[in-house]
Amino acid sequence: TSPDFNLGWSNSLSYKGFGLSFLINGRFGGVVTSSTQAILDRFGVSKASAEARDAGGVLLPGQGRVDAQSYYQLIGTGDYTTSGYYVYSATNIRLRELSLGYTFPKRLLEKTKVFQDVQLSFVGRNLFFFHKSAPFDPDAVLSTGNDNQGIDVFGMPTTRSLGFNVKF
């Protein structure tokens, strides 16, 4: 579902030719589902199913311990009938962008008589999450259709990019 609200904070700092800028943004509220987690549980290859096997089963309130394999084969279908077991909060806060740069002093460039301004910078995008409840990136979408948002079915991980900028 859609978030209750989105919030972001960007800032830029500079000192003696160095510049630092960042963007932190968050999505608050909403839910996402993971068929990936359900299927991994069903086949016993997830962290949760391994921990349940090691604990001797899954502890159900008022029913005691249930065999892990039977439990996960029942709920880990990956379809809509058992998706309630795999609903997670979509709330997340991440470092969306970070840039660190240096602008060369003009007195140094005057000698070259070619460049008036040169700036080098390192830029990173989608670097890490400060907080995330879902086992996948809640911003990832299954496809471009409106009914496929917030559903994870063995999707590709979100791209993290690192690069350099050079301005003349």
C-alpha positions as CSV (number, residue, x, y, z in Angstrom):
1,T,0.0,0.0,0.0
2,S,1.0,3.6,-0.3
3,P,3.0,5.3,2.4
4,D,1.5,7.7,4.9
5,F,4.1,10.2,3.9
6,N,7.6,10.6,2.4
7,L,10.3,12.8,4.0
8,G,13.7,13.8,2.8
9,W,16.6,15.9,4.0
10,S,19.4,17.2,1.8
11,N,22.3,19.4,2.8
12,S,25.5,20.8,1.3
13,L,28.6,21.8,3.2
14,S,31.8,23.4,1.8
15,Y,35.1,24.3,3.3
16,K,38.4,25.4,1.6
17,G,37.5,23.9,-1.8
18,F,36.0,20.7,-0.4
19,G,32.2,20.1,-0.8
20,L,30.0,17.5,0.8
21,S,26.4,17.0,0.0
22,F,23.9,14.3,0.9
23,L,20.3,13.2,0.6
24,I,18.6,11.1,3.2
25,N,15.0,10.1,2.5
26,G,12.4,8.0,4.1
27,R,9.1,6.4,3.4
28,F,6.9,6.0,6.4
29,G,3.9,3.6,6.5
30,G,2.5,1.2,3.9
31,V,3.1,-2.5,3.6
32,V,4.9,-4.8,1.1
33,T,4.8,-8.6,0.6
34,S,7.5,-11.0,-0.3
35,S,6.7,-14.1,-2.3
36,T,10.4,-14.7,-2.4
37,Q,10.6,-15.1,1.3
38,A,7.6,-17.5,1.3
39,I,9.1,-19.7,-1.4
40,L,12.6,-19.7,0.3
41,D,10.8,-20.8,3.6
42,R,8.8,-23.5,1.8
43,F,11.9,-25.1,0.4
44,G,13.8,-24.7,3.7
45,V,16.6,-22.5,2.4
46,S,15.8,-19.3,4.3
47,K,17.4,-18.1,7.5
48,A,14.0,-18.3,9.3
49,S,13.4,-21.9,8.3
50,A,17.0,-22.9,9.4
51,E,16.5,-21.2,12.8
52,A,13.1,-23.1,13.2
53,R,14.7,-26.4,12.4
54,D,17.5,-25.7,14.9
55,A,14.9,-24.8,17.5
56,G,13.1,-28.0,17.0
57,G,10.1,-26.5,15.2
58,V,8.0,-23.3,15.1
59,L,6.4,-22.2,18.4
60,L,2.7,-21.4,17.8
61,P,0.8,-19.6,20.6
62,G,-1.5,-22.0,22.4
63,Q,-0.5,-24.9,20.3
64,G,3.1,-25.6,21.2
65,R,5.9,-26.5,18.8
66,V,5.1,-27.6,15.2
67,D,7.5,-29.3,12.8
68,A,9.3,-26.6,10.8
69,Q,9.1,-28.4,7.5
70,S,5.3,-29.0,7.8
71,Y,4.7,-25.4,8.9
72,Y,6.6,-23.8,6.1
73,Q,5.3,-26.1,3.4
74,L,1.8,-25.0,4.6
75,I,2.3,-21.2,4.7
76,G,5.2,-20.8,2.2
77,T,3.1,-21.1,-1.0
78,G,4.1,-17.7,-2.4
79,D,0.6,-16.9,-3.6
80,Y,-2.1,-14.6,-2.3
81,T,-3.8,-17.3,-0.1
82,T,-1.0,-17.2,2.5
83,S,0.6,-13.8,1.7
84,G,-0.5,-12.5,5.1
85,Y,2.4,-14.4,6.7
86,Y,4.8,-12.4,4.5
87,V,3.6,-8.8,5.0
88,Y,6.2,-6.3,6.1
89,S,6.3,-2.7,7.0
90,A,7.4,-0.6,4.0
91,T,8.9,2.1,6.3
92,N,12.5,2.7,5.4
93,I,15.2,5.4,5.8
94,R,18.2,5.4,3.5
95,L,21.2,7.4,2.4
96,R,20.0,8.0,-1.2
97,E,22.9,10.1,-2.4
98,L,26.3,11.3,-1.1
99,S,28.8,13.5,-3.0
100,L,32.3,14.5,-1.9
101,G,34.1,16.9,-4.2
102,Y,37.1,19.2,-4.5
103,T,37.3,22.4,-6.5
104,F,40.9,23.3,-7.5
105,P,42.0,26.8,-6.5
106,K,41.8,29.4,-9.3
107,R,45.4,30.6,-8.6
108,L,46.6,27.1,-9.5
109,L,44.5,27.0,-12.8
110,E,45.6,30.5,-13.9
111,K,49.0,29.1,-14.8
112,T,47.5,26.6,-17.2
113,K,45.6,29.3,-19.2
114,V,43.3,26.4,-20.4
115,F,40.9,25.9,-17.5
116,Q,39.1,28.5,-15.4
117,D,37.4,26.0,-13.1
118,V,38.0,22.3,-12.4
119,Q,36.1,20.2,-9.9
120,L,36.4,16.5,-9.1
121,S,33.8,14.6,-7.1
122,F,32.9,11.2,-6.0
123,V,29.1,10.4,-6.1
124,G,27.3,7.4,-4.6
125,R,23.6,6.6,-4.9
126,N,21.5,4.1,-2.8
127,L,24.4,3.5,-0.5
128,F,22.7,1.9,2.5
129,F,19.6,1.8,4.8
130,F,19.6,3.4,8.2
131,H,16.3,1.4,8.9
132,K,14.4,-1.2,6.9
133,S,11.9,-3.9,8.1
134,A,11.3,-5.8,4.9
135,P,13.8,-8.4,3.7
136,F,14.0,-6.5,0.3
137,D,14.0,-2.9,-0.9
138,P,10.5,-1.6,-0.4
139,D,10.9,0.8,-3.3
140,A,11.5,-2.2,-5.7
141,V,8.5,-3.0,-8.0
142,L,7.5,-6.2,-9.7
143,S,6.6,-4.3,-12.9
144,T,5.3,-1.0,-14.1
145,G,1.6,-1.9,-13.5
146,N,-0.2,-0.1,-10.7
147,D,-1.2,-3.5,-9.1
148,N,2.4,-4.8,-8.8
149,Q,3.9,-2.2,-6.4
150,G,5.2,-3.5,-3.1
151,I,5.4,-7.1,-4.2
152,D,8.7,-9.0,-4.3
153,V,8.9,-12.1,-6.5
154,F,12.6,-12.9,-6.9
155,G,13.3,-9.3,-8.0
156,M,16.7,-8.0,-8.8
157,P,18.4,-6.1,-6.0
158,T,18.3,-2.3,-6.1
159,T,21.2,-0.8,-7.9
160,R,23.9,0.9,-5.9
161,S,26.1,3.2,-8.0
162,L,29.5,4.7,-7.4
163,G,31.1,7.1,-9.8
164,F,33.3,10.1,-10.4
165,N,32.4,13.5,-11.9
166,V,34.9,15.8,-13.5
167,K,33.8,19.4,-14.4
168,F,35.9,21.7,-16.5
